[in-house]
Amino acid sequence: MISVALLPEGSTSDEAARYLFVGKEVDWHYYKPIADVFLSTSGGHTDYSVIPIENTIEGSVNLHVDWMVNEVALPIQAEWVYPSIQNIIGRAAEVTGDTGLIDYSRVVKVLSHPVAMAQCTQFLRANLGHAEWEHVSSTVEAVRIVKENPASGWVAIGTKAGAELHGLDILQRSVTDHNNNHTRFLLLGERPLTEVESQTRKTTILVTLPEDYPGALHQVLSAFAWRRINLSRIESRPTKKKLGNYYFYIDIEMSLDSVLLPSAIAEIEAIGCQVRILGSYPSFSYQDDK
């Protein structure tokens, strides 16, 4: 049986993980702080961690990137994209006016995870700008708090699974600012993923440039460009060792088993760059048929 650490039951992470492992026997281990998700796998208590790493609207989740790079040494074993569908959740009887329609003026507080709340800014400003907005550790934690505070005028932003888990109503579906809101997840762990297959593979590396080397980044990009290797993402993050010292987090649309990619990495190292391989792994999209 596979053991997987992830954020709480009913969260988007939970929905996404169940999609990846649909039909497989999995022992789920739920944690509230993302640090405990990482530490569960790095400490050998679970086989994998499910980590949300990037969102269509909010971009990279920097805290999770930094944990993956600086705090643990868990290779990436898979990535997949899953839609982040956020809903307004509460008790319909509390916010229904005389017409039987939802009356948002009755809402005094909205609770959710800060990333989920940021994905719904337009709806919140238009309908719940008068209410207090409170950040909590996860969307499903927000739903739980609303459940435990009846007749309070509180609502949560969360998933359909979270509403079902706690027996609350979905007051309005899909309130994210954009219809194409998706989150990219990584599966981290020492064990290669053999339970699901994909024809698409990617590789992620970290590149630290040599100091006092003018044009080093151009040289790095050129090593990929002339080989026609596509980079789907490149992002700079501080090394946390020296002010002004950065590494580059690079996603590459090619397997490390190819002929071209190892030679590109060797060329980068030859000019004095430090290269750390975070993983070469299968990549899935929501449309994949598992």
Number of C-alpha atoms within 10 A of each C-alpha: 8 13 15 23 28 27 27 23 21 23 24 27 22 21 18 22 24 14 14 22 14 12 10 12 11 14 13 19 18 19 16 15 13 23 15 17 23 27 17 21 23 20 11 11 13 20 22 31 29 24 24 25 18 19 21 15 18 13 12 16 14 12 12 18 17 15 15 19 17 11 14 15 15 20 21 25 23 26 22 20 21 23 18 25 22 26 23 25 28 28 19 17 12 17 21 16 14 8 7 10 12 17 15 18 15 17 20 16 18 24 28 26 19 15 16 25 24 15 22 20 15 16 16 20 11 9 13 19 17 15 19 12 18 14 15 14 16 27 29 31 22 24 30 18 17 24 21 10 11 12 12 14 19 25 32 32 31 33 27 23 16 28 25 13 14 17 15 20 17 23 18 13 15 20 20 23 16 14 11 12 18 17 23 22 22 22 24 28 23 15 12 14 17 8 11 13 12 14 7 13 18 19 24 24 17 21 21 20 23 15 10 7 11 10 9 18 17 9 14 19 15 16 20 20 13 9 12 10 17 12 17 11 12 14 12 14 16 13 16 12 8 8 8 9 15 17 18 19 20 19 20 21 19 20 19 20 11 9 10 16 20 13 15 20 21 13 17 23 17 10 14 14 22 15 17 14 15 21 19 22 24 21 20 23 15 14 8 11 7 13
